[in-house]
């Protein structure tokens, strides 16, 4: 799930020659004091027509607005008289730049008339990747409307915060949703007319519409809504009750909820977006039983991070890291320490599988359109906040969250502003920490050398060297020593390529481990990452092997097309590839079971350790599962290259069964094996992994 980001880096070079006022107040200056939109939606024609009455700030000279490539500004007027403007296409961008020569003055209003055509819902579904709609433009169809502000569906300044009012005319039977409050609703000439108003300055106005059944409940001054395609009182109550919990949780952790409403809105597209005062969740996920306990909290947290404190993207997108840390990770911490450790380890494995070797640093992360960028922005980002909390302590960390929010609510903020908040809360200069973790791509690679234990009188001495490959980081590493007298914890700081450690202990050490709880962001060793489906999907050199048998096997072609689109995997067939070549260089996915893919002979060599396949059943880790109508996906380590895997995808059923399993397996990719039953059930597991930074003495 992700917040929609309104960042247009390609516009930064087009700076206005006449400076605007308020340039240093965190709102990015700008000339527009407010937008007053009046728009009409033509569903059959997939068209929007409208007028945006923009009120200019005093002293504004030339004004530049931007509108999407598929739309155009028809005319601009001031008090009914034409205003000259120039329109030019932004080089290398999908937008038009509108330059207006406005006269400076008090409360100048310009009426900007515009229109545009938008893609169909079918066209939008063609852009679905990894089960999520990655949209850079609006969508209009019989099911409804989705016009994100990031698409520039109406004329906007670049990265400027402004309040707005929007009057929207829709075919009768449709209801709209936008930021702010619904202040008026009526039916005029067989059309629904609704007006939304946001008194708060926002980074854009999003417009969603559909044939909704609406439920509402008020809680502590906040109107909580659900907009579902079908009336579902039980589901509405679940979402409303969970929303209350999250508003209380984040209100106590950060600050009171900043808006007067929150709405859970169903989307006809597979989306997971957070906008100021509402979230847009696809029909395919909104009814999953775990969403209210997981993704909903993440999207509500965005109303503080990203939708109240907005993004100054010049230093990268910090929002997903902080939201993941204060939402997803907080939920796991509340369950207990084991769940928190498992969560951190999962994120480190995700980075290893999808982003190892990526040149992307946190300061360069903007969005999660690729698995590699997501692993940087979410996984590495949350680990940086975890290390920050360990460095300054929980009390100072929570104080830093509140300090950062209170200083930047209603403004655009950057990583520098985050640093200022935590500097103040901890009474420390944390510049070295943020420089190290934001500016550098990748992470530390650690190993242990020369571990010995010695007796010195009645004391015991443990000695070893922590080695960092490449340019060293400054790290505070937890150390657990297991001795005859019990566990001993220490914290060791390393900041050189080689750091020698010597500890005096009261009892003989039997073993020791660095960072046993995975508190530190680092690149895991191969032995710390069990073979998994993610290992295959994240490997850019992975190859899928289809069964040929002199003609394509339709059962698996849909699977190969899907995974090729989502992850860029190459495809070959069992009659075209050389065994030695791919075993020595690649992770591979063998599509088809015994009698289907001739490469299944590898199963006897690599699969049998964990599973066996018969005509009637799959036996995995000693447990039997019926084979009829089910799909098995299993990953084994490639013994020739430990960082690579060999995966098997065996479907007992037709092509729809196989394709359905391929779509679902993307959401369980951290597993070593998956079994999708004919009745829709899912079984999964992770094979044992090693501990790279543990030493055991004989």
Beta strands, then each sheet from edge to edge (+ up, - down):
strand 1: 2-3
strand 2: 32-42
strand 3: 47-56
strand 4: 62-68
strand 5: 71-78
strand 6: 81-82
strand 7: 85-89
strand 8: 95-101
strand 9: 109-117
strand 10: 128-129
strand 11: 132-133
strand 12: 139-141
strand 13: 144-147
strand 14: 162-171
strand 15: 175-177
strand 16: 181-188
strand 17: 191-202
strand 18: 207-210
strand 19: 213-219
strand 20: 222-228
strand 21: 261-267
strand 22: 272-275
strand 23: 278-282
strand 24: 310-311
strand 25: 412-413
strand 26: 445-456
strand 27: 459-469
strand 28: 475-483
strand 29: 486-494
strand 30: 498-505
strand 31: 509-514
strand 32: 543-546
strand 33: 570-573
strand 34: 588-591
strand 35: 611-613
strand 36: 617-620
strand 37: 623-626
strand 38: 631-637
strand 39: 645-651
strand 40: 673-676
strand 41: 682-685
strand 42: 694-696
sheet 1: 1+ 22+ 23- 21- 20- 19+
sheet 2: 6+ 5- 9+ 3- 2+ 14+ 17- 16+
sheet 3: 4+ 8- 7+
sheet 4: 10+ 11-
sheet 5: 12+ 13- 18+ 15-
sheet 6: 24+ 25+
sheet 7: 26+ 27- 30+
sheet 8: 29+ 28- 31+ 42-
sheet 9: 33+ 32+ 34+ 39+ 38- 40+ 41-
sheet 10: 35+ 36- 37+
end
